[in-house]
Amino acid sequence: MSKKEKRWRRFYLFLMIFIYAIFIPVTVLEWVAGDGRFPITAVAVGFGMPLIRKNHIQQLRTKG
């Protein structure tokens, strides 16, 4: 594993902790509390982030 890949893995770790521990729960709680709009952004980010991470790490491995 290269240094560049390790740095990106660490970045994605912090990003995913923020998204799954803070952003998505807060958005869903706002929706349940009565905002009325479905949290489509939180759903899209929740499903898309692991795919983005996987593809990016794969690209780093093939280039490096």
C-alpha positions in Angstrom: 0.0 0.0 0.0 1.5 3.3 -1.1 1.6 6.5 1.0 -0.9 8.1 -1.2 -3.4 5.3 -0.8 -2.9 5.4 3.0 -3.6 9.1 3.1 -6.8 8.7 1.0 -7.9 5.8 3.1 -7.6 7.9 6.2 -9.4 10.8 4.6 -12.3 8.5 3.6 -12.4 7.1 7.1 -13.0 10.5 8.6 -15.4 11.5 5.8 -17.5 8.4 6.3 -17.5 8.7 10.1 -18.8 12.3 9.6 -21.4 11.3 7.1 -22.7 8.2 8.8 -22.5 9.4 12.4 -23.5 13.0 12.0 -25.0 14.0 8.6 -27.4 11.2 8.0 -28.8 10.9 11.5 -29.3 14.7 11.8 -31.0 14.8 8.4 -33.3 11.9 9.2 -34.2 13.4 12.6 -35.1 16.7 10.9 -37.3 14.8 8.5 -39.0 12.8 11.2 -39.4 15.9 13.4 -41.6 17.6 10.8 -39.6 19.2 8.1 -41.7 17.3 5.7 -39.2 16.8 2.9 -37.7 13.3 2.3 -33.9 13.4 2.9 -32.9 12.3 -0.7 -29.5 13.9 -0.4 -28.7 11.8 2.7 -29.9 8.7 1.0 -27.9 9.4 -2.1 -24.7 10.2 -0.2 -25.2 7.2 2.1 -25.4 4.8 -0.9 -22.9 6.5 -3.1 -20.0 7.2 -0.7 -18.9 3.5 -0.4 -19.0 3.2 -4.2 -17.0 6.4 -4.7 -14.4 5.3 -2.2 -14.0 1.8 -3.7 -13.6 3.2 -7.2 -11.1 5.8 -6.2 -9.0 3.4 -4.2 -9.0 1.0 -7.1 -7.8 3.7 -9.4 -5.0 4.6 -7.0 -3.9 1.0 -7.0 -3.8 0.7 -10.8 -1.9 4.0 -11.2 0.5 3.4 -8.4 
